[in-house]
């Protein structure tokens, strides 16, 4: 009886932790300690319901409603549709694991009816353990082998390190089930086998969690390397662009002086005065009119304005970066460039009313950035986070992540909001006091 209660508590705890893990988001509303306490209290309530043997439908409804409300309360980037989808997949996987467990055990034990299994309490408990470990495999496939996601792929060695221990545990428990059913083992050893199975289940669960923590760390390192590479390439491009512009300005300046010298010649010796006036006018128009206080950003904004004009997008841009030196140029280019790229990408999908508003200036010791654009595509979410609408999503999506990383690095705040036809991003980054 004691083992049955212990197994109920362990099984419910594992299911609860897996459900939290599969429905997790990114931006906690509160501290990790406070969020952990709330999660623990919720998990205890689920365990109590299972120990009280409440009706299954009541427990299911309670878990569904409570996990949705819990995520809504704890996460800033909560999204109802994503949560419901993940919950549905989670319970489908658990049901599939139980069906597979019954089918496998029924085949291995050569049973003539299900009562041969379920009338034996020890076998039933062993099958529950087998089902829990099997769920670690299936949940991994469901949540980590999806196409077009920005996830880190396995190497062969990593795959072996993950799957081999869990498969070994499954085979050992299956062997225990076979021995308990076929062999005439004394009942005094049943408890020993159950304890062995419980240890295998806990070991498999710890392996599942630790391995995915390792994957998260690997994904973060891959992301950092990717972003650094992209930022360096982008910054190098704008450096070269700035040098080209400086060289072009020198040539323009010299040509303008030469044209002015030709124009100053007596009228009878100059037959091309009208043509010279036209060239001078063109030279004046061709110079960049963007002056943000940062020459690299001047080039970046100018390039983006060209693209905006080609797309026939209505645009209001005001960028003032005078004396903003606490953010590295490479990060500033990445931050503003990604914001403008996202705006341009979204407005390209609009049939009409293409509009972008972009402001960047200092207010009350903060660098404030406001970016808004029209759109007419339904916004997509992944775990409550807005993602790219491009078809080749595996090659995109790092832009928004990069924006968040840079803002977080400088202790800033970022918010996303959307209305029927407009998407808005607001960023506030405190300016260090010693730089004021």
TAKAUR-V562241 format. One line per field, one symbol per residue. ss: DSSP state (H for helix, E for strand, - for the rest). psi: psi as a letter, one per 30 degrees, with the letter a starting at -180 (. if undefined). Layout:
# TAKAUR-V562241
ss=???
psi=???
This chain:
# TAKAUR-V562241
ss=-HHHHHHHHHHHHHHHHHHHHH-----E---HHHHHHHHHHHHHHHHHHHH----HHHHHHHHHHHHHHHHHHHE----HHHHHHHHHHHHHHHHHHHHHHHHHHHHH------HHHH--HHHHHHHHHHHHHHHHHHHHHHHH-----------HHHHHHHHHHHHHHHHHHHHHHHHHHH----HHHHHHHHHHHHHHHHHHHHHHHHHHHHHHHHHHHHHHHHHHHHHHHHHHHHHHHHHHHHHHHHHHHHHHHHHHHHH---HHH---HHHHHHHHHHHHHH--------HHHHHHHHHHHHHHHH---EEEEEE---------HHHHHHHHHHHHHHHHHHH-------EEEEEEEEE--EEEEEEEEE-----EEE--EEE-----HHH--HHHHHHHHHHHH---EEEEEE---EEEEEEEEE--HHH-
psi=eeeeeeeeeeeeeeeeeeeeefglaejkealeeeeeeeeeeeeeeeeeeeffhlkeeeeeeeeeeeeeeeeeefkegkkeeeeeeeeeeeeeeeeeeeeeeeeeeeeefhkflfffeffjeeeeeeeeeeeeeefeeeeeeefghklglilklkleeeeeeeeeeeeeeeeeeeeeeeeeeelikkfffeeeeeeeeeeeeeeeeeeeeeefeeeeeeeeeeeeeeeeeeeeeeeeefeeeeeeeeeeeeeeeeeeeeeeeefflkeffjggeeeeeeeeeeeeffkkgkjffjeeeeeeeeeeeeeeeeghkkkjkjkjgkgjffkkeeeeeeeeeeeeeeeeeefffkelhjkkkjkjlkkhgkjkkkkklllgkkklkjhgkkllgkeiffglffeeeeeeeeeeeghlkkkklkaegkkkkkkkkkkkeff.
